[in-house]
Amino acid sequence: MEMLHELNIVSISFRVFLSLIFGGIIGLERSRKSRPAGFRTYMIVSLSSTLVMMTNQYMFIHYEGTDIARLGAQVISGIGFLGAGAIIVTSRSQVKGLTTAAGLWASACLGLAIGIGFYDGALIVAISVFLVITVFKKLDNYLTSTNKAITVYTSFSSVESFDKFILYCYKSKYKVRDIEITKNPHLNEAAVVAILQLEADKRLNHVETLQHLSSFDGLIHIEEL
């Protein structure tokens, strides 16, 4: 086992293999959801980070006065540019790509841990991250689909219809916490597009809430954000 912590052809091959496996496992979930940063991207990020830490270790062994943490610190801060590129704000004010960006950062950290020979930590974290983006997603969906607040994207045929819809929400015992008026180039000038944050006094079923609100006359489209 001591051989795997030293820098030799066996440990280098083992670290490269682990980084490909762990990075690929996390990226596989993103690929299944057709995200831009998927299976291969995660593997490359993990593999490159592993190389950085092995280079760090090589420099520390062969050159005196080398800071073994210096290159790794640059990877942790530098990976931000790749994560930022994965985050987008849609025309409906939806923020997408946060999980992908976080996964890329985690993949880089896994690569650093593997690259320096911290196998136990890398294994535990890789399993934990995989569980978070797969199993815990179901729990997250359940919690957010039954809470008191709901944010909806709506479009109306006219300003009058929008005003009446706000009154309809209050009569239906939904408090309008926030209103954001936006534009949709595909609708005519008289139409109104709004993002509304509604809140109830008790936990509500979001599917039933959308079905109830969609019955309003003058409402063209409604969906949860």
GIJOTA-V702769 format. One record per residue. RES is the residue in three letters. PSI is psi in whole degrees, -180 to 180 (* if undefined). D_FIRST is the distance of its C-alpha to the first C-alpha in Angstrom with 2 decimals. Layout:
RES:PSI:D_FIRST, RES:PSI:D_FIRST
This chain:
MET:-31:0.00, GLU:-31:3.80, MET:-34:5.29, LEU:-17:5.50, HIS:-15:7.22, GLU:170:9.37, LEU:100:12.27, ASN:177:12.49, ILE:-33:13.91, VAL:-48:10.83, SER:-37:9.62, ILE:-47:13.38, SER:-41:14.08, PHE:-42:11.53, ARG:-41:12.97, VAL:-43:16.42, PHE:-47:16.09, LEU:-42:15.11, SER:-37:17.92, LEU:-43:20.35, ILE:-52:19.69, PHE:-44:19.90, GLY:-39:22.78, GLY:-38:24.51, ILE:-45:24.43, ILE:-42:26.17, GLY:-23:28.51, LEU:-40:29.48, GLU:-38:31.46, ARG:-37:33.31, SER:-38:34.15, ARG:-25:35.66, LYS:13:37.97, SER:38:38.97, ARG:149:37.81, PRO:-42:37.98, ALA:106:34.35, GLY:-141:32.47, PHE:-57:29.68, ARG:-37:29.44, THR:-45:30.16, TYR:-39:27.28, MET:-42:24.87, ILE:-43:26.26, VAL:-47:26.06, SER:-45:22.41, LEU:-43:21.53, SER:-40:23.69, SER:-38:22.23, THR:-43:18.70, LEU:-40:20.26, VAL:-46:21.99, MET:-33:18.94, MET:-36:17.20, THR:-40:20.60, ASN:-48:20.67, GLN:-39:17.47, TYR:-45:18.91, MET:-38:22.20, PHE:-37:20.82, ILE:-41:19.19, HIS:-14:22.27, TYR:127:25.11, GLU:148:26.12, GLY:11:27.38, THR:134:25.61, ASP:115:25.14, ILE:-18:21.65, ALA:-3:23.08, ARG:-51:26.24, LEU:-38:25.55, GLY:-38:23.76, ALA:-36:26.87, GLN:-34:29.07, VAL:-46:27.29, ILE:-42:27.78, SER:-36:31.45, GLY:-25:32.07, ILE:-13:30.93, GLY:-33:34.06, PHE:-34:36.33, LEU:-40:34.70, GLY:-40:34.83, ALA:-34:38.44, GLY:-20:39.39, ALA:-14:38.27, ILE:127:40.55, ILE:154:44.19, VAL:118:47.34, THR:173:49.56, SER:-16:53.36, ARG:20:53.37, SER:24:51.44, GLN:135:48.31, VAL:120:45.00, LYS:151:42.47, GLY:1:38.98, LEU:-42:37.54, THR:-39:34.84, THR:-44:34.00, ALA:-43:33.85, ALA:-38:31.66, GLY:-39:29.33, LEU:-43:29.12, TRP:-42:28.31, ALA:-39:25.59, SER:-39:24.17, ALA:-42:24.16, CYS:-38:22.40, LEU:-42:19.68, GLY:-39:19.31, LEU:-44:19.12, ALA:-44:16.38, ILE:-41:14.26, GLY:-29:15.34, ILE:-3:14.09, GLY:15:10.63, PHE:70:12.05, TYR:-42:10.92, ASP:-47:12.24, GLY:-41:15.49, ALA:-42:15.97, LEU:-48:15.70, ILE:-44:18.11, VAL:-39:20.46, ALA:-44:20.60, ILE:-42:21.68, SER:-45:24.07, VAL:-41:25.67, PHE:-41:26.20, LEU:-39:27.90, VAL:-43:30.03, ILE:-3:31.41, THR:-73:32.04, VAL:-46:32.68, PHE:-18:33.92, LYS:-37:36.31, LYS:-40:38.46, LEU:-41:38.71, ASP:-44:39.62, ASN:-39:42.30, TYR:-45:43.73, LEU:-42:44.01, THR:-21:45.59, SER:-2:47.96, THR:17:49.56, ASN:-180:49.86, LYS:-24:53.21, ALA:149:53.08, ILE:137:53.18, THR:126:53.45, VAL:145:55.54, TYR:123:56.58, THR:154:60.29, SER:142:63.10, PHE:156:66.83, SER:-22:69.99, SER:170:71.71, VAL:-38:71.58, GLU:-42:73.83, SER:-38:71.42, PHE:-45:68.59, ASP:-43:70.74, LYS:-33:71.71, PHE:-38:68.07, ILE:-43:67.18, LEU:-37:70.02, TYR:-38:68.85, CYS:-45:65.41, TYR:-40:67.01, LYS:-29:69.30, SER:9:66.27, LYS:35:64.81, TYR:126:62.14, LYS:130:61.96, VAL:104:61.52, ARG:-29:59.08, ASP:144:58.75, ILE:128:60.52, GLU:114:59.47, ILE:127:61.99, THR:-177:60.62, LYS:147:62.08, ASN:112:61.56, PRO:-15:63.11, HIS:-10:63.53, LEU:160:65.96, ASN:170:69.52, GLU:-29:70.55, ALA:-18:71.95, ALA:154:68.68, VAL:132:66.40, VAL:128:62.60, ALA:146:60.99, ILE:119:57.66, LEU:139:58.35, GLN:114:56.30, LEU:150:57.80, GLU:139:57.18, ALA:167:58.46, ASP:-23:59.10, LYS:170:56.72, ARG:139:53.73, LEU:156:54.82, ASN:118:53.76, HIS:-34:53.31, VAL:-45:54.29, GLU:-35:57.51, THR:-44:58.21, LEU:-40:58.02, GLN:-39:60.28, HIS:-46:62.76, LEU:-31:62.89, SER:-14:63.13, SER:-6:66.49, PHE:132:68.12, ASP:139:70.79, GLY:-11:70.28, LEU:120:66.49, ILE:-45:65.26, HIS:144:61.53, ILE:139:59.03, GLU:154:55.27, GLU:140:52.59, LEU:*:50.36
